[in-house]
Amino acid sequence: MIIYNVTISIDEHVHLDWLEWMKAKHIPDVMATGCFIESRLARVHGEEDGGVTFAVTYVCPSESKLNEYQENHATALQNEHSAKFNGRFAAFRTLLTVLEEFRHDSKS
């Protein structure tokens, strides 16, 4: 399993519009590619001056599905985001390979 994480610092003056657009449009469009099995949107605490920082995490079942996303979908979706919020954000992407998962047993 691979985690594809996008961390975005968005201008505080447009962050509410950005947040609504991400929830209503961008994240559903990414999920509609069929390349990911789940996603999460989180606020990052301790952001930089003038910006609000978020992390969008997508869970990909395999490297081949990630490659499919990057080859067939990523550019168009990233370009749409850039056109809508041009000059108002900074983003970086991180790939993580899950080695093992640990879960709390709620029966205890």
MMTF fields as JSON, N, C-alpha, C and O atoms, coordinates in Angstrom:
{
  "mmtfVersion": "1.0.0",
  "mmtfProducer": "UNKNOWN",
  "numBonds": 431,
  "numAtoms": 432,
  "numGroups": 108,
  "numChains": 1,
  "numModels": 1,
  "chainsPerModel": [1],
  "groupsPerChain": [108],
  "chainIdList": ["A"],
  "bondAtomList": [4, 2, 8, 6, 12, 10, 16, 14, 20, 18, 24, 22, 28, 26, 32, 30, 36, 34, 40, 38, 44, 42, 48, 46, 52, 50, 56, 54, 60, 58, 64, 62, 68, 66, 72, 70, 76, 74, 80, 78, 84, 82, 88, 86, 92, 90, 96, 94, 100, 98, 104, 102, 108, 106, 112, 110, 116, 114, 120, 118, 124, 122, 128, 126, 132, 130, 136, 134, 140, 138, 144, 142, 148, 146, 152, 150, 156, 154, 160, 158, 164, 162, 168, 166, 172, 170, 176, 174, 180, 178, 184, 182, 188, 186, 192, 190, 196, 194, 200, 198, 204, 202, 208, 206, 212, 210, 216, 214, 220, 218, 224, 222, 228, 226, 232, 230, 236, 234, 240, 238, 244, 242, 248, 246, 252, 250, 256, 254, 260, 258, 264, 262, 268, 266, 272, 270, 276, 274, 280, 278, 284, 282, 288, 286, 292, 290, 296, 294, 300, 298, 304, 302, 308, 306, 312, 310, 316, 314, 320, 318, 324, 322, 328, 326, 332, 330, 336, 334, 340, 338, 344, 342, 348, 346, 352, 350, 356, 354, 360, 358, 364, 362, 368, 366, 372, 370, 376, 374, 380, 378, 384, 382, 388, 386, 392, 390, 396, 394, 400, 398, 404, 402, 408, 406, 412, 410, 416, 414, 420, 418, 424, 422, 428, 426],
  "bondOrderList": [1, 1, 1, 1, 1, 1, 1, 1, 1, 1, 1, 1, 1, 1, 1, 1, 1, 1, 1, 1, 1, 1, 1, 1, 1, 1, 1, 1, 1, 1, 1, 1, 1, 1, 1, 1, 1, 1, 1, 1, 1, 1, 1, 1, 1, 1, 1, 1, 1, 1, 1, 1, 1, 1, 1, 1, 1, 1, 1, 1, 1, 1, 1, 1, 1, 1, 1, 1, 1, 1, 1, 1, 1, 1, 1, 1, 1, 1, 1, 1, 1, 1, 1, 1, 1, 1, 1, 1, 1, 1, 1, 1, 1, 1, 1, 1, 1, 1, 1, 1, 1, 1, 1, 1, 1, 1, 1],
  "groupList": [{"groupName": "MET", "atomNameList": ["N", "CA", "C", "O"], "elementList": ["N", "C", "C", "O"], "formalChargeList": [0, 0, 0, 0], "bondAtomList": [1, 0, 2, 1, 3, 2], "bondOrderList": [1, 1, 2], "singleLetterCode": "M", "chemCompType": "L-PEPTIDE LINKING"}, {"groupName": "ILE", "atomNameList": ["N", "CA", "C", "O"], "elementList": ["N", "C", "C", "O"], "formalChargeList": [0, 0, 0, 0], "bondAtomList": [1, 0, 2, 1, 3, 2], "bondOrderList": [1, 1, 2], "singleLetterCode": "I", "chemCompType": "L-PEPTIDE LINKING"}, {"groupName": "TYR", "atomNameList": ["N", "CA", "C", "O"], "elementList": ["N", "C", "C", "O"], "formalChargeList": [0, 0, 0, 0], "bondAtomList": [1, 0, 2, 1, 3, 2], "bondOrderList": [1, 1, 2], "singleLetterCode": "Y", "chemCompType": "L-PEPTIDE LINKING"}, {"groupName": "ASN", "atomNameList": ["N", "CA", "C", "O"], "elementList": ["N", "C", "C", "O"], "formalChargeList": [0, 0, 0, 0], "bondAtomList": [1, 0, 2, 1, 3, 2], "bondOrderList": [1, 1, 2], "singleLetterCode": "N", "chemCompType": "L-PEPTIDE LINKING"}, {"groupName": "VAL", "atomNameList": ["N", "CA", "C", "O"], "elementList": ["N", "C", "C", "O"], "formalChargeList": [0, 0, 0, 0], "bondAtomList": [1, 0, 2, 1, 3, 2], "bondOrderList": [1, 1, 2], "singleLetterCode": "V", "chemCompType": "L-PEPTIDE LINKING"}, {"groupName": "THR", "atomNameList": ["N", "CA", "C", "O"], "elementList": ["N", "C", "C", "O"], "formalChargeList": [0, 0, 0, 0], "bondAtomList": [1, 0, 2, 1, 3, 2], "bondOrderList": [1, 1, 2], "singleLetterCode": "T", "chemCompType": "L-PEPTIDE LINKING"}, {"groupName": "SER", "atomNameList": ["N", "CA", "C", "O"], "elementList": ["N", "C", "C", "O"], "formalChargeList": [0, 0, 0, 0], "bondAtomList": [1, 0, 2, 1, 3, 2], "bondOrderList": [1, 1, 2], "singleLetterCode": "S", "chemCompType": "L-PEPTIDE LINKING"}, {"groupName": "ASP", "atomNameList": ["N", "CA", "C", "O"], "elementList": ["N", "C", "C", "O"], "formalChargeList": [0, 0, 0, 0], "bondAtomList": [1, 0, 2, 1, 3, 2], "bondOrderList": [1, 1, 2], "singleLetterCode": "D", "chemCompType": "L-PEPTIDE LINKING"}, {"groupName": "GLU", "atomNameList": ["N", "CA", "C", "O"], "elementList": ["N", "C", "C", "O"], "formalChargeList": [0, 0, 0, 0], "bondAtomList": [1, 0, 2, 1, 3, 2], "bondOrderList": [1, 1, 2], "singleLetterCode": "E", "chemCompType": "L-PEPTIDE LINKING"}, {"groupName": "HIS", "atomNameList": ["N", "CA", "C", "O"], "elementList": ["N", "C", "C", "O"], "formalChargeList": [0, 0, 0, 0], "bondAtomList": [1, 0, 2, 1, 3, 2], "bondOrderList": [1, 1, 2], "singleLetterCode": "H", "chemCompType": "L-PEPTIDE LINKING"}, {"groupName": "LEU", "atomNameList": ["N", "CA", "C", "O"], "elementList": ["N", "C", "C", "O"], "formalChargeList": [0, 0, 0, 0], "bondAtomList": [1, 0, 2, 1, 3, 2], "bondOrderList": [1, 1, 2], "singleLetterCode": "L", "chemCompType": "L-PEPTIDE LINKING"}, {"groupName": "TRP", "atomNameList": ["N", "CA", "C", "O"], "elementList": ["N", "C", "C", "O"], "formalChargeList": [0, 0, 0, 0], "bondAtomList": [1, 0, 2, 1, 3, 2], "bondOrderList": [1, 1, 2], "singleLetterCode": "W", "chemCompType": "L-PEPTIDE LINKING"}, {"groupName": "LYS", "atomNameList": ["N", "CA", "C", "O"], "elementList": ["N", "C", "C", "O"], "formalChargeList": [0, 0, 0, 0], "bondAtomList": [1, 0, 2, 1, 3, 2], "bondOrderList": [1, 1, 2], "singleLetterCode": "K", "chemCompType": "L-PEPTIDE LINKING"}, {"groupName": "ALA", "atomNameList": ["N", "CA", "C", "O"], "elementList": ["N", "C", "C", "O"], "formalChargeList": [0, 0, 0, 0], "bondAtomList": [1, 0, 2, 1, 3, 2], "bondOrderList": [1, 1, 2], "singleLetterCode": "A", "chemCompType": "L-PEPTIDE LINKING"}, {"groupName": "PRO", "atomNameList": ["N", "CA", "C", "O"], "elementList": ["N", "C", "C", "O"], "formalChargeList": [0, 0, 0, 0], "bondAtomList": [1, 0, 2, 1, 3, 2], "bondOrderList": [1, 1, 2], "singleLetterCode": "P", "chemCompType": "L-PEPTIDE LINKING"}, {"groupName": "GLY", "atomNameList": ["N", "CA", "C", "O"], "elementList": ["N", "C", "C", "O"], "formalChargeList": [0, 0, 0, 0], "bondAtomList": [1, 0, 2, 1, 3, 2], "bondOrderList": [1, 1, 2], "singleLetterCode": "G", "chemCompType": "PEPTIDE LINKING"}, {"groupName": "CYS", "atomNameList": ["N", "CA", "C", "O"], "elementList": ["N", "C", "C", "O"], "formalChargeList": [0, 0, 0, 0], "bondAtomList": [1, 0, 2, 1, 3, 2], "bondOrderList": [1, 1, 2], "singleLetterCode": "C", "chemCompType": "L-PEPTIDE LINKING"}, {"groupName": "PHE", "atomNameList": ["N", "CA", "C", "O"], "elementList": ["N", "C", "C", "O"], "formalChargeList": [0, 0, 0, 0], "bondAtomList": [1, 0, 2, 1, 3, 2], "bondOrderList": [1, 1, 2], "singleLetterCode": "F", "chemCompType": "L-PEPTIDE LINKING"}, {"groupName": "ARG", "atomNameList": ["N", "CA", "C", "O"], "elementList": ["N", "C", "C", "O"], "formalChargeList": [0, 0, 0, 0], "bondAtomList": [1, 0, 2, 1, 3, 2], "bondOrderList": [1, 1, 2], "singleLetterCode": "R", "chemCompType": "L-PEPTIDE LINKING"}, {"groupName": "GLN", "atomNameList": ["N", "CA", "C", "O"], "elementList": ["N", "C", "C", "O"], "formalChargeList": [0, 0, 0, 0], "bondAtomList": [1, 0, 2, 1, 3, 2], "bondOrderList": [1, 1, 2], "singleLetterCode": "Q", "chemCompType": "L-PEPTIDE LINKING"}],
  "groupTypeList": [0, 1, 1, 2, 3, 4, 5, 1, 6, 1, 7, 8, 9, 4, 9, 10, 7, 11, 10, 8, 11, 0, 12, 13, 12, 9, 1, 14, 7, 4, 0, 13, 5, 15, 16, 17, 1, 8, 6, 18, 10, 13, 18, 4, 9, 15, 8, 8, 7, 15, 15, 4, 5, 17, 13, 4, 5, 2, 4, 16, 14, 6, 8, 6, 12, 10, 3, 8, 2, 19, 8, 3, 9, 13, 5, 13, 10, 19, 3, 8, 9, 6, 13, 12, 17, 3, 15, 18, 17, 13, 13, 17, 18, 5, 10, 10, 5, 4, 10, 8, 8, 17, 18, 9, 7, 6, 12, 6],
  "groupIdList": [1, 2, 3, 4, 5, 6, 7, 8, 9, 10, 11, 12, 13, 14, 15, 16, 17, 18, 19, 20, 21, 22, 23, 24, 25, 26, 27, 28, 29, 30, 31, 32, 33, 34, 35, 36, 37, 38, 39, 40, 41, 42, 43, 44, 45, 46, 47, 48, 49, 50, 51, 52, 53, 54, 55, 56, 57, 58, 59, 60, 61, 62, 63, 64, 65, 66, 67, 68, 69, 70, 71, 72, 73, 74, 75, 76, 77, 78, 79, 80, 81, 82, 83, 84, 85, 86, 87, 88, 89, 90, 91, 92, 93, 94, 95, 96, 97, 98, 99, 100, 101, 102, 103, 104, 105, 106, 107, 108],
  "secStructList": [7, 3, 3, 3, 3, 3, 3, 3, 3, 3, 3, 6, 6, 6, 2, 2, 2, 2, 2, 2, 2, 0, 0, 0, 0, 0, 2, 2, 2, 2, 2, 6, 6, 1, 7, 7, 1, 3, 3, 3, 3, 3, 3, 3, 1, 1, 7, 7, 6, 6, 3, 3, 3, 3, 3, 3, 3, 3, 3, 3, 1, 7, 2, 2, 2, 2, 2, 2, 2, 2, 2, 2, 6, 2, 2, 2, 2, 2, 2, 2, 2, 2, 2, 2, 1, 6, 6, 1, 3, 3, 3, 3, 3, 3, 3, 3, 3, 7, 7, 7, 7, 7, 7, 7, 7, 6, 6, 7],
  "xCoordList": [0.844, 0.0, 0.895, 1.932, 0.477, 1.248, 0.368, -0.804, 0.953, 0.267, 0.851, 2.062, -0.022, 0.338, -0.17, -1.378, 0.752, 0.396, 0.727, 1.83, -0.244, -0.039, -0.224, -1.307, 0.839, 0.773, 0.69, 1.503, -0.312, -0.586, -0.723, -1.496, 0.034, -0.131, -0.871, -0.369, -2.061, -2.923, -3.083, -3.187, -3.101, -3.285, -4.496, -5.575, -4.31, -5.39, -6.628, -7.726, -6.485, -7.635, -8.525, -9.678, -8.017, -8.82, -8.963, -9.523, -8.468, -8.437, -9.819, -9.972, -10.827, -12.175, -12.76, -13.396, -12.555, -12.988, -12.247, -12.843, -10.938, -10.126, -10.627, -10.76, -10.901, -11.349, -12.662, -12.806, -13.602, -14.878, -14.687, -15.311, -13.82, -13.557, -12.892, -13.221, -11.965, -11.294, -12.293, -12.247, -13.197, -14.154, -15.229, -15.657, -15.661, -16.754, -16.284, -17.028, -15.058, -14.622, -13.342, -13.362, -12.236, -10.939, -10.781, -10.44, -11.021, -10.845, -11.801, -11.374, -13.082, -13.949, -13.439, -13.563, -12.868, -12.319, -11.123, -10.991, -10.261, -9.12, -9.614, -9.125, -10.563, -11.083, -11.807, -11.797, -12.424, -13.151, -12.221, -12.689, -10.913, -9.976, -9.917, -9.488, -10.34, -10.288, -8.915, -8.698, -7.997, -6.626, -6.389, -5.37, -7.306, -7.134, -8.325, -9.435, -8.091, -9.156, -9.73, -10.819, -9.008, -9.523, -8.689, -7.577, -9.246, -8.506, -8.898, -9.944, -8.022, -8.267, -7.8, -6.816, -8.516, -8.152, -7.912, -8.785, -6.721, -6.372, -5.772, -5.124, -5.987, -5.362, -4.029, -3.952, -2.985, -1.667, -1.551, -1.775, -1.207, -1.066, 0.331, 1.296, 0.439, 1.721, 2.105, 3.279, 1.139, 1.41, 2.256, 2.474, 2.711, 3.541, 2.689, 1.468, 3.34, 2.645, 1.968, 2.564, 0.703, -0.015, -0.635, -1.268, -0.468, -1.027, -1.636, -1.322, -2.51, -3.115, -2.693, -2.795, -2.224, -1.65, -2.547, -3.086, -2.685, -3.489, -2.676, -1.743, -3.044, -2.477, -3.634, -4.611, -3.513, -4.489, -3.777, -2.779, -4.298, -3.674, -4.566, -5.749, -3.976, -4.686, -4.013, -2.785, -4.795, -4.263, -4.434, -5.536, -3.309, -3.254, -2.937, -2.009, -3.689, -3.464, -2.174, -1.688, -1.611, -0.419, 0.38, -0.121, 1.61, 2.46, 1.925, 2.04, 1.346, 0.807, -0.367, -0.515, -1.203, -2.31, -1.781, -2.33, -0.721, -0.115, 0.454, 0.269, 1.144, 1.68, 0.568, 0.711, -0.541, -1.699, -2.193, -2.473, -2.302, -2.739, -1.769, -2.184, -0.487, 0.5, 0.576, 0.757, 0.441, 0.55, -0.707, -0.618, -1.883, -3.131, -3.989, -4.873, -3.742, -4.674, -4.034, -4.614, -2.849, -2.262, -2.086, -2.436, -1.555, -1.252, -2.501, -2.494, -3.566, -4.803, -5.395, -5.835, -5.41, -5.977, -5.126, -5.665, -3.815, -2.931, -3.03, -2.989, -3.161, -3.303, -4.593, -4.618, -5.669, -6.947, -6.806, -7.29, -6.146, -5.912, -5.068, -5.389, -3.994, -3.094, -3.8, -3.575, -4.644, -5.368, -6.34, -6.493, -6.983, -7.985, -7.344, -7.895, -6.198, -5.573, -4.162, -3.299, -3.932, -2.623, -1.998, -2.609, -0.778, -0.039, -0.509, 0.013, -1.494, -2.058, -1.706, -2.207, -0.842, -0.53, 0.884, 1.491, 1.373, 2.611, 2.282, 1.593, 2.773, 2.453, 3.692, 4.583, 3.737, 4.739, 4.106, 3.189, 4.608, 4.063, 5.066, 6.272, 4.544, 5.366, 4.736, 3.522, 5.575, 5.116, 5.656, 6.831, 4.789, 5.188, 4.712, 3.56, 5.594, 5.212, 4.909, 5.754, 3.715, 3.319, 4.012, 3.838, 4.786, 5.499, 4.661, 4.671, 3.943, 3.105, 2.093, 2.361, 0.93, -0.112, -0.341, -0.27, -0.61, -0.91, -2.235, -2.408, -3.151, -4.451, -4.754, -4.34, -5.469, -5.9, -7.079, -8.018, -7.029, -8.141, -9.133, -8.854, -10.289, -11.269, -11.99, -12.774, -11.745, -12.377, -11.751, -12.356, -10.572, -9.872, -10.465, -9.998],
  "yCoordList": [-1.167, 0.0, 1.239, 1.273, 2.246, 3.482, 4.652, 4.734, 5.545, 6.781, 7.909, 8.132, 8.609, 9.77, 10.981, 11.198, 11.767, 12.908, 14.206, 14.382, 15.11, 16.436, 17.443, 17.548, 18.185, 19.225, 20.558, 20.865, 21.354, 22.613, 23.728, 23.628, 24.793, 26.022, 26.991, 27.365, 27.395, 28.244, 29.611, 29.708, 30.64, 32.017, 32.074, 31.592, 32.664, 32.702, 33.429, 33.174, 34.327, 35.069, 34.231, 34.595, 33.121, 32.263, 30.842, 29.979, 30.596, 29.208, 28.59, 27.384, 29.373, 28.806, 28.418, 27.37, 29.253, 28.901, 27.661, 26.763, 27.625, 26.486, 25.204, 24.166, 25.291, 24.133, 23.585, 22.375, 24.455, 24.018, 23.412, 22.403, 24.025, 23.502, 22.131, 21.235, 21.968, 20.683, 19.597, 18.498, 19.889, 18.893, 18.592, 17.447, 19.615, 19.43, 18.995, 18.326, 19.364, 19.146, 18.309, 17.205, 18.833, 18.231, 16.819, 15.885, 16.662, 15.343, 14.32, 13.205, 14.658, 13.69, 13.344, 12.199, 14.319, 14.039, 13.086, 12.177, 13.297, 12.394, 10.991, 10.01, 10.888, 9.588, 8.901, 7.674, 9.676, 9.121, 8.478, 7.757, 8.721, 8.074, 6.564, 5.816, 6.121, 4.709, 4.228, 3.028, 5.153, 4.786, 4.723, 4.191, 5.254, 5.312, 4.67, 4.668, 4.123, 3.455, 4.305, 4.021, 5.329, 6.258, 7.523, 7.557, 8.561, 9.821, 10.501, 10.223, 11.402, 12.19, 13.618, 13.858, 14.536, 15.948, 16.386, 16.237, 16.93, 17.319, 18.711, 19.135, 19.404, 20.704, 20.474, 19.719, 21.121, 21.043, 22.204, 23.358, 21.901, 22.946, 23.548, 22.856, 24.847, 25.525, 26.033, 25.992, 26.506, 26.961, 28.235, 28.906, 28.527, 29.703, 30.978, 30.916, 32.129, 33.408, 33.614, 33.379, 34.059, 34.386, 33.205, 33.379, 32.007, 30.833, 29.871, 29.892, 29.028, 27.967, 26.674, 26.563, 25.707, 24.507, 23.297, 23.086, 22.514, 21.295, 20.156, 20.373, 18.928, 17.732, 16.909, 16.642, 16.515, 15.634, 14.312, 14.249, 13.272, 11.96, 11.014, 10.854, 10.394, 9.414, 8.061, 7.974, 7.02, 5.678, 4.905, 4.771, 4.402, 3.708, 2.231, 1.934, 1.303, -0.104, -0.691, -1.709, -0.053, -0.64, 0.42, 1.501, 0.086, 0.981, 1.137, 2.214, 0.087, 0.186, 1.158, 1.886, 1.179, 2.145, 3.571, 4.505, 3.743, 5.059, 5.516, 6.667, 4.615, 4.956, 5.325, 6.261, 4.592, 4.907, 6.318, 7.08, 6.667, 8.017, 9.062, 10.039, 8.858, 9.851, 9.997, 11.106, 8.899, 8.942, 9.454, 10.117, 9.156, 9.436, 10.548, 11.066, 10.927, 11.849, 13.048, 14.133, 12.858, 13.86, 15.221, 16.24, 15.255, 16.54, 17.39, 18.575, 16.806, 17.571, 18.065, 19.211, 17.212, 17.617, 18.681, 19.622, 18.547, 19.557, 20.879, 21.946, 20.817, 22.041, 22.771, 24.001, 22.016, 22.644, 23.371, 24.493, 22.738, 23.36, 24.617, 25.657, 24.522, 25.667, 26.828, 27.982, 26.551, 27.614, 28.322, 29.542, 27.577, 28.167, 28.974, 29.993, 28.536, 29.188, 29.675, 29.685, 30.071, 30.494, 31.559, 32.593, 31.295, 32.252, 32.359, 33.175, 31.544, 31.651, 30.455, 30.341, 29.559, 28.359, 27.877, 28.237, 27.06, 26.299, 24.861, 24.619, 23.903, 22.506, 21.636, 21.942, 20.563, 19.537, 18.181, 18.041, 17.194, 15.848, 14.868, 14.984, 13.9, 12.885, 11.517, 11.352, 10.544, 9.162, 8.355, 8.458, 7.555, 6.705, 5.29, 5.079, 4.326, 2.927, 2.411, 2.496, 1.878, 1.35, 0.011, -0.917, -0.081, -1.308, -2.229, -3.449, -1.633, -2.415, -1.471, -0.283, -2.012, -1.217, -1.738, -2.942, -0.838, -1.181, -0.509, 0.684, -1.249, -0.687, -1.003, -2.03, -0.109, -0.3, -1.255, -1.111, -2.215, -3.142, -2.513, -2.388, -2.118, -1.408, -2.318, -1.825, -3.624, -4.561, -4.522, -5.009, -3.964, -3.945, -2.938, -2.786],
  "zCoordList": [0.0, 0.0, 0.0, 0.662, -0.751, -0.865, -0.445, -0.813, 0.326, 0.703, -0.13, -0.141, -0.819, -1.628, -0.862, -0.762, -0.321, 0.517, -0.202, -0.72, -0.227, -0.802, 0.323, 0.899, 0.637, 1.657, 0.943, 0.071, 1.329, 0.635, 1.649, 2.602, 1.435, 2.199, 1.292, 0.232, 1.709, 0.893, 1.56, 2.782, 0.759, 1.246, 2.176, 1.831, 3.346, 4.332, 3.825, 4.32, 2.853, 2.322, 1.418, 1.186, 0.907, 0.018, 0.557, -0.119, 1.751, 2.22, 2.404, 2.207, 2.776, 2.926, 1.574, 1.456, 0.547, -0.81, -1.302, -1.896, -1.045, -1.439, -0.776, -1.425, 0.516, 1.271, 0.714, 0.541, 0.439, -0.132, -1.519, -1.845, -2.343, -3.681, -3.609, -4.387, -2.682, -2.522, -2.141, -2.693, -1.204, -0.739, -1.786, -1.929, -2.511, -3.472, -4.856, -5.574, -5.243, -6.625, -6.725, -7.269, -6.2, -6.481, -5.891, -6.617, -4.612, -4.0, -4.617, -4.916, -4.82, -5.527, -6.932, -7.364, -7.646, -8.977, -8.894, -9.713, -7.91, -7.73, -7.392, -7.953, -6.493, -6.109, -7.273, -7.369, -8.145, -9.297, -10.321, -11.202, -10.223, -11.142, -10.908, -11.787, -9.741, -9.405, -8.969, -8.797, -8.791, -8.433, -6.932, -6.492, -6.146, -4.696, -4.003, -4.535, -2.815, -2.086, -0.945, -0.446, -0.541, 0.466, 0.468, -0.059, 1.071, 1.198, 2.501, 3.088, 2.932, 4.144, 3.896, 3.197, 4.475, 4.432, 5.867, 6.722, 6.135, 7.5, 7.52, 6.563, 8.595, 8.817, 9.515, 10.485, 9.023, 9.643, 10.627, 10.262, 11.851, 12.871, 12.801, 12.475, 13.107, 13.103, 11.722, 11.352, 10.962, 9.595, 9.55, 10.558, 8.361, 8.118, 8.148, 8.009, 8.331, 8.302, 6.959, 5.907, 7.005, 5.783, 5.07, 4.028, 5.603, 4.957, 5.95, 7.141, 5.438, 6.222, 5.53, 4.308, 6.294, 5.697, 5.928, 7.015, 4.867, 4.89, 4.308, 3.535, 4.689, 4.088, 3.538, 4.238, 2.281, 1.66, 1.422, 0.705, 2.024, 1.958, 1.171, 1.47, 0.161, -0.665, -0.458, -0.471, -0.271, -0.082, -1.382, -1.914, -1.873, -3.15, -2.88, -2.127, -3.481, -3.173, -3.741, -3.248, -4.78, -5.413, -6.167, -6.476, -6.446, -7.229, -8.65, -9.236, -9.204, -10.563, -10.624, -11.606, -9.585, -9.544, -9.384, -9.969, -8.598, -8.458, -9.798, -10.196, -10.49, -11.818, -12.788, -13.574, -12.734, -13.584, -13.301, -14.227, -12.018, -11.648, -12.184, -12.808, -11.942, -12.353, -13.872, -14.377, -14.6, -16.059, -16.746, -17.779, -16.185, -16.889, -16.306, -16.988, -15.042, -14.39, -13.687, -13.664, -13.116, -12.219, -12.874, -12.278, -14.08, -14.719, -14.897, -14.563, -15.414, -15.646, -14.331, -14.243, -13.311, -12.027, -11.351, -10.768, -11.419, -10.84, -11.599, -10.987, -12.916, -13.715, -13.388, -13.334, -13.168, -12.797, -11.463, -11.311, -10.503, -9.202, -9.354, -8.781, -10.124, -10.32, -11.002, -10.635, -11.982, -12.681, -11.736, -11.803, -10.874, -9.975, -8.848, -8.429, -8.358, -7.198, -7.509, -6.632, -8.73, -9.214, -8.311, -8.042, -7.849, -7.038, -5.602, -4.843, -5.208, -3.862, -2.978, -1.859, -3.476, -2.711, -3.013, -4.021, -2.114, -2.329, -1.955, -0.964, -2.742, -2.489, -2.648, -3.441, -1.895, -2.144, -1.895, -1.085, -2.6, -2.579, -1.99, -2.206, -1.243, -0.615, -0.867, -0.757, -1.205, -1.344, -0.171, 0.179, 0.427, 1.545, 1.263, 0.883, 1.448, 1.337, 2.735, 3.626, 2.932, 4.229, 4.435, 3.645, 5.486, 5.804, 6.683, 6.515, 7.613, 8.522, 9.15, 9.329, 9.48, 10.142, 11.552, 11.797, 12.463, 13.85, 14.199, 13.948, 14.763, 15.128, 16.589, 17.127, 17.195, 18.575, 18.593, 17.809, 19.477, 19.65, 20.612, 21.804, 20.096, 20.915, 21.919, 22.73, 21.883, 22.807, 24.2, 25.156, 24.332, 25.612, 26.539, 27.667]
}
